[in-house]
């Protein structure tokens, strides 16, 4: 009995890939329509995914886990070296840092609420957080003459 060919020569039918990738078929087709995947086609028209396609799916999943959108992924994965898009990646890093700061602040707020012995509306920390979210109001309008001019005539 001959040994099976090495993985590099296998092409998987499209029904197998969603199971391996943990993604439904419609997601893979969406990625294909977005220009992220381009699997080979069998003569019957069915998609055939090879090892390069599976690596590409894995890279897309990594990018999605990092929070990159499909457009950014298409740009980054469309070149041989992701560092060709350092500005895009640095911009995304700044967004991630902002999200992390927001998540930390939310965590601290929840931790304080759980530890504070006061009712929420009595807690100075909670009041401070509430006041910080109320938009500043400009000066009250002055009581000047009625619209249309001076005294009735």
DRENPA-3360 file (N, C-alpha, C; in nm, 2 decimals, always signed):
BEGIN
1 = XXXXXXXX = +0.08/-0.12/+0.00/+0.00/+0.00/+0.00/+0.09/+0.12/+0.00 ~ +0.06/+0.21/-0.09/+0.14/+0.34/-0.11/+0.11/+0.44/+0.00 ~ +0.21/+0.51/+0.05/+0.18/+0.62/+0.15/+0.10/+0.73/+0.08 ~ +0.02/+0.80/+0.16/-0.06/+0.91/+0.11/+0.04/+1.02/+0.07 ~ +0.00/+1.10/-0.03/+0.08/+1.21/-0.07/+0.10/+1.31/+0.04 ~ +0.21/+1.38/+0.04/+0.23/+1.48/+0.14/+0.12/+1.59/+0.14 ~ +0.09/+1.65/+0.26/-0.02/+1.75/+0.27/-0.01/+1.85/+0.16 ~ +0.11/+1.89/+0.12/+0.12/+2.00/+0.02/+0.05/+1.98/-0.11;
9 = XXXXXXXX = +0.02/+1.85/-0.14/-0.05/+1.83/-0.27/-0.20/+1.80/-0.25 ~ -0.24/+1.80/-0.13/-0.39/+1.78/-0.11/-0.46/+1.90/-0.14 ~ -0.58/+1.89/-0.20/-0.68/+1.99/-0.21/-0.81/+1.95/-0.15 ~ -0.85/+2.03/-0.05/-0.97/+1.99/+0.02/-1.10/+2.04/-0.05 ~ -1.20/+1.96/-0.04/-1.33/+2.01/-0.09/-1.38/+2.11/+0.00 ~ -1.46/+2.20/-0.06/-1.50/+2.32/+0.02/-1.58/+2.28/+0.14 ~ -1.64/+2.17/+0.15/-1.72/+2.12/+0.26/-1.63/+2.09/+0.38 ~ -1.51/+2.06/+0.36/-1.41/+2.03/+0.47/-1.35/+2.15/+0.53;
17 = XXXXXXXX = -1.33/+2.26/+0.46/-1.26/+2.38/+0.51/-1.34/+2.45/+0.62 ~ -1.47/+2.46/+0.62/-1.53/+2.53/+0.73/-1.51/+2.45/+0.86 ~ -1.51/+2.32/+0.86/-1.49/+2.24/+0.98/-1.35/+2.27/+1.03 ~ -1.25/+2.27/+0.94/-1.11/+2.29/+0.98/-1.08/+2.43/+1.03 ~ -1.15/+2.53/+0.96/-1.12/+2.67/+0.99/-1.21/+2.72/+1.11 ~ -1.32/+2.64/+1.14/-1.41/+2.69/+1.24/-1.50/+2.80/+1.19 ~ -1.52/+2.81/+1.06/-1.60/+2.92/+1.00/-1.70/+2.86/+0.91 ~ -1.82/+2.91/+0.91/-1.92/+2.86/+0.82/-1.88/+2.90/+0.67;
25 = XXXXXXXX = -1.94/+2.82/+0.58/-1.91/+2.83/+0.44/-1.94/+2.97/+0.39 ~ -2.05/+3.04/+0.44/-2.08/+3.17/+0.39/-1.97/+3.27/+0.43 ~ -1.90/+3.25/+0.54/-1.80/+3.34/+0.58/-1.68/+3.33/+0.48 ~ -1.64/+3.21/+0.44/-1.54/+3.19/+0.35/-1.57/+3.25/+0.21 ~ -1.70/+3.24/+0.17/-1.74/+3.30/+0.05/-1.74/+3.45/+0.05 ~ -1.77/+3.50/+0.17/-1.77/+3.65/+0.19/-1.62/+3.70/+0.18 ~ -1.53/+3.62/+0.24/-1.39/+3.66/+0.23/-1.35/+3.65/+0.08 ~ -1.40/+3.56/+0.01/-1.36/+3.54/-0.13/-1.42/+3.66/-0.21;
33 = XXXXXXXX = -1.54/+3.70/-0.18/-1.60/+3.82/-0.25/-1.53/+3.95/-0.21 ~ -1.47/+3.95/-0.09/-1.39/+4.07/-0.05/-1.25/+4.07/-0.10 ~ -1.21/+3.97/-0.18/-1.08/+3.96/-0.23/-0.97/+3.91/-0.14 ~ -1.01/+3.84/-0.04/-0.92/+3.78/+0.06/-0.88/+3.64/+0.03 ~ -0.96/+3.57/-0.04/-0.94/+3.43/-0.08/-0.96/+3.41/-0.22 ~ -0.89/+3.32/-0.28/-0.91/+3.29/-0.42/-0.88/+3.14/-0.44 ~ -0.97/+3.05/-0.39/-0.94/+2.91/-0.41/-0.95/+2.86/-0.55 ~ -0.88/+2.75/-0.58/-0.89/+2.69/-0.71/-1.03/+2.63/-0.73;
41 = XXXXXXXX = -1.06/+2.61/-0.85/-1.19/+2.55/-0.88/-1.17/+2.41/-0.95 ~ -1.25/+2.32/-0.91/-1.26/+2.19/-0.98/-1.33/+2.21/-1.11 ~ -1.31/+2.12/-1.20/-1.38/+2.14/-1.33/-1.53/+2.15/-1.32 ~ -1.58/+2.09/-1.21/-1.73/+2.10/-1.18/-1.77/+2.24/-1.13 ~ -1.67/+2.32/-1.10/-1.69/+2.46/-1.04/-1.68/+2.47/-0.89 ~ -1.67/+2.35/-0.83/-1.66/+2.35/-0.68/-1.52/+2.41/-0.64 ~ -1.52/+2.48/-0.53/-1.39/+2.53/-0.48/-1.31/+2.42/-0.42 ~ -1.18/+2.43/-0.44/-1.08/+2.33/-0.39/-0.98/+2.41/-0.31;
49 = XXXXXXXX = -0.97/+2.39/-0.19/-0.87/+2.46/-0.10/-0.75/+2.38/-0.08 ~ -0.64/+2.44/-0.12/-0.50/+2.38/-0.10/-0.44/+2.43/+0.03 ~ -0.32/+2.39/+0.05/-0.25/+2.43/+0.17/-0.23/+2.58/+0.18 ~ -0.20/+2.65/+0.07/-0.18/+2.79/+0.07/-0.31/+2.86/+0.11 ~ -0.42/+2.81/+0.06/-0.55/+2.87/+0.10/-0.58/+2.85/+0.25 ~ -0.54/+2.73/+0.30/-0.56/+2.71/+0.45/-0.47/+2.81/+0.53 ~ -0.35/+2.83/+0.48/-0.26/+2.93/+0.55/-0.32/+3.07/+0.54 ~ -0.38/+3.10/+0.43/-0.44/+3.23/+0.41/-0.56/+3.24/+0.50;
57 = XXXXXXXX = -0.64/+3.14/+0.52/-0.76/+3.14/+0.61/-0.70/+3.17/+0.76 ~ -0.59/+3.10/+0.79/-0.53/+3.11/+0.92/-0.49/+3.26/+0.94 ~ -0.43/+3.32/+0.84/-0.38/+3.46/+0.85/-0.50/+3.55/+0.86 ~ -0.60/+3.53/+0.79/-0.72/+3.61/+0.80/-0.78/+3.60/+0.94 ~ -0.79/+3.48/+1.00/-0.84/+3.46/+1.14/-0.75/+3.54/+1.24 ~ -0.62/+3.53/+1.22/-0.53/+3.60/+1.31/-0.55/+3.75/+1.30 ~ -0.57/+3.80/+1.18/-0.59/+3.94/+1.16/-0.73/+3.99/+1.22 ~ -0.83/+3.90/+1.20/-0.96/+3.93/+1.26/-0.95/+3.93/+1.42;
65 = XXXXXXXX = -0.87/+3.84/+1.47/-0.85/+3.83/+1.62/-0.78/+3.96/+1.67 ~ -0.70/+4.02/+1.58/-0.63/+4.14/+1.61/-0.71/+4.26/+1.59 ~ -0.84/+4.24/+1.54/-0.93/+4.35/+1.53/-0.92/+4.42/+1.39 ~ -0.85/+4.37/+1.30/-0.84/+4.43/+1.16/-0.97/+4.40/+1.09 ~ -1.02/+4.50/+1.01/-1.13/+4.48/+0.93/-1.09/+4.42/+0.80 ~ -1.19/+4.38/+0.71/-1.16/+4.31/+0.59/-1.08/+4.40/+0.49 ~ -1.11/+4.53/+0.49/-1.03/+4.62/+0.40/-0.89/+4.62/+0.44 ~ -0.86/+4.64/+0.57/-0.72/+4.64/+0.62/-0.65/+4.51/+0.59;
73 = XXXXXXXX = -0.73/+4.40/+0.62/-0.67/+4.27/+0.59/-0.63/+4.25/+0.45 ~ -0.72/+4.30/+0.36/-0.69/+4.28/+0.21/-0.56/+4.36/+0.18 ~ -0.55/+4.48/+0.24/-0.43/+4.56/+0.21/-0.31/+4.50/+0.27 ~ -0.31/+4.45/+0.39/-0.19/+4.39/+0.46/-0.16/+4.26/+0.39 ~ -0.25/+4.17/+0.37/-0.22/+4.04/+0.31/-0.20/+4.05/+0.16 ~ -0.23/+4.16/+0.10/-0.21/+4.18/-0.05/-0.06/+4.21/-0.09 ~ +0.02/+4.22/+0.01/+0.17/+4.24/-0.02/+0.25/+4.13/+0.05 ~ +0.37/+4.11/+0.00/+0.45/+4.00/+0.05/+0.49/+4.02/+0.20;
81 = XXXXXXXX = +0.50/+4.15/+0.24/+0.55/+4.17/+0.38/+0.45/+4.27/+0.44 ~ +0.38/+4.22/+0.55/+0.29/+4.31/+0.62/+0.35/+4.44/+0.66 ~ +0.48/+4.45/+0.68/+0.54/+4.57/+0.72/+0.55/+4.68/+0.61 ~ +0.51/+4.63/+0.49/+0.49/+4.73/+0.39/+0.38/+4.83/+0.42 ~ +0.30/+4.79/+0.52/+0.18/+4.87/+0.57/+0.20/+4.91/+0.71 ~ +0.32/+4.95/+0.75/+0.35/+4.98/+0.89/+0.25/+5.10/+0.94 ~ +0.23/+5.20/+0.85/+0.14/+5.31/+0.90/+0.00/+5.26/+0.93 ~ -0.05/+5.17/+0.85/-0.19/+5.11/+0.88/-0.18/+5.03/+1.01;
89 = XXXXXXXX = -0.08/+4.95/+1.03/-0.07/+4.87/+1.15/-0.05/+4.96/+1.28 ~ +0.03/+5.07/+1.26/+0.05/+5.16/+1.37/-0.08/+5.23/+1.41 ~ -0.16/+5.27/+1.31/-0.29/+5.33/+1.33/-0.38/+5.24/+1.40 ~ -0.38/+5.11/+1.36/-0.46/+5.01/+1.43/-0.41/+4.99/+1.57 ~ -0.28/+4.99/+1.59/-0.23/+4.98/+1.73/-0.28/+5.09/+1.82 ~ -0.28/+5.21/+1.77/-0.33/+5.32/+1.85/-0.48/+5.30/+1.88 ~ -0.56/+5.25/+1.79/-0.70/+5.22/+1.82/-0.71/+5.11/+1.93 ~ -0.63/+5.01/+1.92/-0.63/+4.90/+2.02/-0.59/+4.96/+2.16;
97 = XXXXXXXX = -0.49/+5.05/+2.16/-0.45/+5.10/+2.29/-0.56/+5.19/+2.35 ~ -0.64/+5.26/+2.27/-0.75/+5.34/+2.32/-0.86/+5.24/+2.37 ~ -0.89/+5.13/+2.30/-0.99/+5.04/+2.35/-0.94/+4.97/+2.48 ~ -0.81/+4.94/+2.49/-0.76/+4.88/+2.61/-0.78/+4.98/+2.73 ~ -0.75/+5.11/+2.71/-0.77/+5.21/+2.81/-0.91/+5.22/+2.85 ~ -1.00/+5.21/+2.76/-1.15/+5.22/+2.79/-1.19/+5.10/+2.87 ~ -1.14/+4.98/+2.83/-1.18/+4.86/+2.90/-1.12/+4.86/+3.04 ~ -1.00/+4.91/+3.06/-0.94/+4.92/+3.19/-1.03/+5.02/+3.28;
105 = XXXXXXXX = -1.07/+5.13/+3.22/-1.15/+5.22/+3.30/-1.29/+5.16/+3.33 ~ -1.34/+5.09/+3.24/-1.47/+5.02/+3.27/-1.45/+4.91/+3.38 ~ -1.34/+4.84/+3.38/-1.31/+4.74/+3.48/-1.30/+4.81/+3.62 ~ -1.22/+4.92/+3.62/-1.21/+4.99/+3.75/-1.34/+5.04/+3.80 ~ -1.42/+5.09/+3.71/-1.56/+5.14/+3.76/-1.64/+5.02/+3.82 ~ -1.64/+4.91/+3.75/-1.72/+4.80/+3.80/-1.66/+4.75/+3.93 ~ -1.52/+4.74/+3.94/-1.46/+4.69/+4.06/-1.49/+4.79/+4.18 ~ -1.49/+4.92/+4.15/-1.52/+5.01/+4.26/-1.67/+5.00/+4.30;
113 = XXXXXXXX = -1.76/+4.98/+4.20/-1.90/+4.97/+4.24/-1.92/+4.84/+4.32 ~ -1.85/+4.74/+4.29/-1.87/+4.61/+4.37/-1.81/+4.63/+4.51 ~ -1.71/+4.71/+4.53/-1.64/+4.73/+4.66/-1.69/+4.84/+4.74 ~ -1.76/+4.94/+4.68/-1.81/+5.05/+4.75/-1.93/+5.02/+4.85 ~ -1.92/+5.06/+4.97/-2.03/+5.03/+5.07/-2.15/+5.13/+5.05 ~ -2.13/+5.23/+4.97/-2.24/+5.33/+4.96/-2.33/+5.29/+4.84 ~ -2.45/+5.35/+4.84/-2.54/+5.33/+4.73/-2.47/+5.41/+4.61 ~ -2.50/+5.36/+4.49/-2.44/+5.42/+4.37/-2.46/+5.57/+4.37;
121 = XXXXXXXX = -2.59/+5.62/+4.40/-2.61/+5.76/+4.39/-2.55/+5.84/+4.50 ~ -2.50/+5.77/+4.61/-2.44/+5.84/+4.72/-2.28/+5.84/+4.71 ~ -2.23/+5.76/+4.62/-2.09/+5.74/+4.61/-2.02/+5.86/+4.54 ~ -1.92/+5.92/+4.61/-1.86/+6.04/+4.54/-1.79/+6.00/+4.41 ~ -1.73/+5.88/+4.41/-1.66/+5.84/+4.28/-1.76/+5.82/+4.17 ~ -1.88/+5.76/+4.20/-1.98/+5.75/+4.10/-2.03/+5.88/+4.05 ~ -2.05/+5.97/+4.15/-2.10/+6.11/+4.11/-2.00/+6.18/+4.02 ~ -1.87/+6.16/+4.05/-1.77/+6.22/+3.97/-1.77/+6.17/+3.83;
129 = XXXXXXXX = -1.79/+6.03/+3.82/-1.80/+5.97/+3.68/-1.92/+6.02/+3.61 ~ -2.03/+6.03/+3.68/-2.16/+6.08/+3.61/-2.14/+6.23/+3.57 ~ -2.09/+6.31/+3.65/-2.07/+6.45/+3.62/-1.98/+6.47/+3.50 ~ -1.88/+6.38/+3.49/-1.78/+6.39/+3.38/-1.84/+6.36/+3.25 ~ -1.96/+6.30/+3.25/-2.02/+6.26/+3.12/-2.14/+6.36/+3.09 ~ -2.17/+6.46/+3.17/-2.27/+6.55/+3.14/-2.20/+6.67/+3.06 ~ -2.25/+6.70/+2.94/-2.19/+6.80/+2.86/-2.19/+6.94/+2.94 ~ -2.09/+7.01/+2.92/-2.08/+7.14/+2.98/-2.18/+7.23/+2.91;
137 = XXXXXXXX = -2.25/+7.31/+3.00/-2.34/+7.41/+2.94/-2.28/+7.54/+2.93 ~ -2.31/+7.61/+2.83/-2.27/+7.75/+2.81/-2.34/+7.84/+2.90 ~ -2.30/+7.97/+2.90/-2.37/+8.07/+2.99/-2.52/+8.08/+2.95 ~ -2.60/+8.11/+3.05/-2.74/+8.12/+3.02/-2.76/+8.25/+2.94 ~ -2.86/+8.24/+2.84/-2.89/+8.36/+2.76/-2.93/+8.48/+2.85 ~ -2.88/+8.60/+2.81/-2.92/+8.72/+2.89/-3.06/+8.76/+2.85 ~ -3.13/+8.82/+2.95/-3.26/+8.87/+2.93/-3.25/+9.01/+2.86 ~ -3.25/+9.01/+2.73/-3.24/+9.14/+2.66/-3.38/+9.18/+2.61;
145 = XXXXXXXX = -3.39/+9.28/+2.52/-3.51/+9.32/+2.46/-3.58/+9.21/+2.39 ~ -3.71/+9.22/+2.38/-3.79/+9.12/+2.31/-3.76/+9.12/+2.16 ~ -3.77/+9.01/+2.09/-3.74/+9.01/+1.95/-3.83/+9.11/+1.88 ~ -3.77/+9.18/+1.78/-3.85/+9.27/+1.70/-3.83/+9.42/+1.74 ~ -3.75/+9.44/+1.85/-3.72/+9.58/+1.88/-3.77/+9.63/+2.01 ~ -3.80/+9.76/+2.02/-3.82/+9.83/+2.14/-3.96/+9.82/+2.19 ~ -4.01/+9.93/+2.26/-4.14/+9.93/+2.32/-4.25/+9.93/+2.22 ~ -4.37/+9.88/+2.26/-4.48/+9.88/+2.17/-4.52/+10.03/+2.14;
153 = X = -4.57/+10.05/+2.03/-4.60/+10.18/+1.99/-4.73/+10.22/+1.97;
% end
